[in-house]
Amino acid sequence: MAKDNVFKVGDIPIKSNLILAPMDGLTDHPFREIIKRFHPGIIFSEFINAYDYLNNHPFFPQQIVFSEEQRPFAYQIFDNSPYRILQTALYLSEKNPDLIDINMGCSAKTVASRGAGAGLLQEPQKIKQILTLLTNNLTVPVTAKIRLGWDDTSLNYLSISKLLEDYGCAMISVHGRTKKQGYQGKANWDAIAEIKQNVKIPVLANGDVNSVDDIQNIIKVTNCDGVMIGRAALRNPWIFSGLDHEQVTLKQRLDLLSNHLDLMIQFYGLESGLILFRKYIKFYLDISNLGKEFRSNLYNQNDPLKLKSSLFTIMNTQIN
Ligand SMILES: Cc1cc2nc3c(=O)[nH]c(=O)nc-3n(C[C@H](O)[C@H](O)[C@H](O)COP(=O)(O)O)c2cc1C
């Protein structure tokens, strides 16, 4: 799956066409340390709120940590103010990321309804302003992640993509849904194909990629330069190595899960590390049919060794 120099973003060679999607609260430094072992072509941060930088949010310093091994690494920023985005991008560019990405696709009410994320799709003039400010003031390539439009009656993905290209955007990632769809319905790969046909900069296709077959299919339909993978990477990080969930042994999964927990504790400390690790459990394992009491014990476990032991037991029973 991974080839040498599959495509370039600006001057940066990208060595695999499989890309880790940004996911708020999930693609943090410890998770990216896990994922880097599978060598995705680009690793995105979770989105960074420009307000958090400007207001010295206590979590901000932790949120922007990344390691050399995570390169090519992209910081993603969201806000509705071009000047706040610029200030944050200038600060983040001092950390020497490979790319700065602007979120133009988040569908969450708290983000989109204040004109950030997918809200920006309704304001092409503001997109021009953001790209102009960033490309004039940064040396790092600027990229964007979009959806197809606000809703079915405002599918402006082609005009937005061309505008992005005209104003110096170095790559576009496209989640093939509208803001209104959220995560419902099928991702529209044909629309992503249309974008790819109409711009010269690299395009990443995103949405409804759950298996190695899906990767082949989305490339066939869209002819995109790369495939951005989100939730499937949480369930099966091996997807970046071209392996489906069933092709990975129980021991491999247990080792990874155990490593991930250790990294969370090292990075966030024992208490926070354990609490923050809990949200990954439902991706690693199907625990929906375990009893309420068992699940509650799992989520309230304060001893990492006992937590690992319970998770190993569940994994074993699910396999056998
Ligand atoms: C929990 C969660 C958090 C997300 N956070 C972000 C984010 O911070 N920035 C962003 O551009 N997209 C975000 N997304 C969207 C994903 O990057 C991706 O576009 C979407 O999940 C569809 O891809 P998938 O089907 O491969 O998961 C998030 C998605 C999920 C499920």
PDBQT file of the ligand as one rigid body, heavy atoms in Angstrom, charges set to zero:
ROOT
HETATM    1  C1  LIG A 401     -14.934  11.945  17.481  1.00  0.00    +0.000 C 
HETATM    2  C2  LIG A 401     -14.601  12.675  16.202  1.00  0.00    +0.000 A 
HETATM    3  C3  LIG A 401     -13.866  13.842  16.254  1.00  0.00    +0.000 A 
HETATM    4  C4  LIG A 401     -13.563  14.531  15.072  1.00  0.00    +0.000 A 
HETATM    5  N1  LIG A 401     -12.798  15.670  15.142  1.00  0.00    +0.000 NA
HETATM    6  C5  LIG A 401     -12.416  16.295  13.996  1.00  0.00    +0.000 A 
HETATM    7  C6  LIG A 401     -11.498  17.389  14.028  1.00  0.00    +0.000 A 
HETATM    8  O1  LIG A 401     -10.979  17.783  15.079  1.00  0.00    +0.000 OA
HETATM    9  N2  LIG A 401     -11.195  17.987  12.848  1.00  0.00    +0.000 N 
HETATM   10  C7  LIG A 401     -11.720  17.563  11.645  1.00  0.00    +0.000 A 
HETATM   11  O2  LIG A 401     -11.409  18.134  10.602  1.00  0.00    +0.000 OA
HETATM   12  N3  LIG A 401     -12.551  16.504  11.605  1.00  0.00    +0.000 NA
HETATM   13  C8  LIG A 401     -12.886  15.869  12.722  1.00  0.00    +0.000 A 
HETATM   14  N4  LIG A 401     -13.678  14.751  12.663  1.00  0.00    +0.000 N 
HETATM   15  C9  LIG A 401     -14.089  14.237  11.341  1.00  0.00    +0.000 C 
HETATM   16  C10 LIG A 401     -13.082  13.198  10.824  1.00  0.00    +0.000 C 
HETATM   17  O3  LIG A 401     -11.829  13.780  10.584  1.00  0.00    +0.000 OA
HETATM   18  C11 LIG A 401     -13.604  12.561   9.514  1.00  0.00    +0.000 C 
HETATM   19  O4  LIG A 401     -13.777  13.576   8.570  1.00  0.00    +0.000 OA
HETATM   20  C12 LIG A 401     -14.929  11.821   9.715  1.00  0.00    +0.000 C 
HETATM   21  O5  LIG A 401     -14.921  11.063  10.895  1.00  0.00    +0.000 OA
HETATM   22  C13 LIG A 401     -15.241  10.904   8.517  1.00  0.00    +0.000 C 
HETATM   23  O6  LIG A 401     -14.200   9.989   8.337  1.00  0.00    +0.000 OA
HETATM   24  P1  LIG A 401     -14.253   8.459   8.897  1.00  0.00    +0.000 P 
HETATM   25  O7  LIG A 401     -15.511   7.847   8.367  1.00  0.00    +0.000 OA
HETATM   26  O8  LIG A 401     -13.013   7.840   8.332  1.00  0.00    +0.000 OA
HETATM   27  O9  LIG A 401     -14.272   8.529  10.395  1.00  0.00    +0.000 OA
HETATM   28  C14 LIG A 401     -14.011  14.051  13.827  1.00  0.00    +0.000 A 
HETATM   29  C15 LIG A 401     -14.740  12.860  13.795  1.00  0.00    +0.000 A 
HETATM   30  C16 LIG A 401     -15.027  12.168  14.946  1.00  0.00    +0.000 A 
HETATM   31  C17 LIG A 401     -15.799  10.889  14.857  1.00  0.00    +0.000 C 
ENDROOT
TORSDOF 0
